[in-house]
Every structure is written in C-alpha cells, then in structure tokens.
Amino acid sequence: MTITLTEKAESRLQSFLLDSVPNSNQPIKGIRVSATDGGCNGYEYGMEITSSPKPDDVVIEQGKVLIYIDAKSAPLLEGMVIDFVEGVIESGFKFINPNATNTCSCGKSFSAGDCTPKATPCQ
C-alpha cells in the first residue's frame, strides 16, 4: 500500500499534528485517510487527525507522519499522492489519485470507473 505525501503536505500535516497535541504525555497522532460513498462523483476523500488506528487500518509512515488507511478504501487510494497547495484562488490539500477516472472541480470527490470490485461499492 502506497500513499505519498509531497514535502509541502508532510510539513503542513506535521504542523497540524503538533498543534493537536497539547502536551507531550499524549499519544502520537497521525492522519486517517479514507474514501467514502458521497460527493458529486461517487466517492469523497476523507482525512482526519487521530491517535490510533482502527483494527483493520493499513498503517504506513511517511517521514514523520503516520498514515492510517481504511482497509475498504485502500484499493481506491493505492498510489495516491497528497499535496498541499497555497494560492490566492485555491489553498488546501490536493489529492492526485491514479485510480480516479473522473474528479469534480473542487478535487474532493472522484469516481473510479467500475467502482473496483475490491473496494467499497458505489451507491
């Protein structure tokens, strides 16, 4: 399982993770990445800060960031690159997903052809 963070995304996520830990006695936090039914194209990207994986999560580490990937979402997110863009018109995390056959204009929603049988079915 591979999800890659660009240098900018990793730096921004490290900042978020450090800001979310009020003292050093708290567990190390990471991000959970998922694809859920929804959005305007069938699937919607999800990303949240968490301190522990769920039992079926795939866990990878990129630099100093722990990434927890929902097992049902893993086939849809395999090979994805997460970038962070900062500009006048658009700022935020950008998902570059080789499995996406179509994306919406905001980049937060995608479709994956026949919905990949190993992944969460489209509804």
ChimeraX attribute file (.defattr): number of C-alpha atoms within 10 A of each C-alpha:
attribute: neighborCount
match mode: 1-to-1
recipient: residues
	/A:1	13
	/A:2	15
	/A:3	20
	/A:4	20
	/A:5	21
	/A:6	14
	/A:7	13
	/A:8	15
	/A:9	19
	/A:10	19
	/A:11	16
	/A:12	15
	/A:13	21
	/A:14	19
	/A:15	11
	/A:16	15
	/A:17	19
	/A:18	14
	/A:19	10
	/A:20	14
	/A:21	14
	/A:22	8
	/A:23	9
	/A:24	8
	/A:25	7
	/A:26	10
	/A:27	11
	/A:28	15
	/A:29	20
	/A:30	25
	/A:31	23
	/A:32	22
	/A:33	21
	/A:34	21
	/A:35	24
	/A:36	19
	/A:37	17
	/A:38	15
	/A:39	15
	/A:40	15
	/A:41	18
	/A:42	20
	/A:43	26
	/A:44	19
	/A:45	18
	/A:46	13
	/A:47	14
	/A:48	10
	/A:49	16
	/A:50	18
	/A:51	16
	/A:52	16
	/A:53	18
	/A:54	14
	/A:55	8
	/A:56	11
	/A:57	19
	/A:58	19
	/A:59	18
	/A:60	16
	/A:61	14
	/A:62	13
	/A:63	12
	/A:64	11
	/A:65	18
	/A:66	22
	/A:67	24
	/A:68	26
	/A:69	26
	/A:70	21
	/A:71	18
	/A:72	18
	/A:73	20
	/A:74	23
	/A:75	17
	/A:76	25
	/A:77	26
	/A:78	16
	/A:79	16
	/A:80	19
	/A:81	17
	/A:82	19
	/A:83	18
	/A:84	18
	/A:85	12
	/A:86	10
	/A:87	7
	/A:88	5
	/A:89	5
	/A:90	10
	/A:91	10
	/A:92	12
	/A:93	18
	/A:94	16
	/A:95	20
	/A:96	17
	/A:97	19
	/A:98	13
	/A:99	18
	/A:100	19
	/A:101	13
	/A:102	15
	/A:103	21
	/A:104	13
	/A:105	9
	/A:106	10
	/A:107	14
	/A:108	18
	/A:109	23
	/A:110	27
	/A:111	22
	/A:112	19
	/A:113	11
	/A:114	9
	/A:115	18
	/A:116	13
	/A:117	9
	/A:118	11
	/A:119	16
	/A:120	18
	/A:121	14
	/A:122	16
	/A:123	8
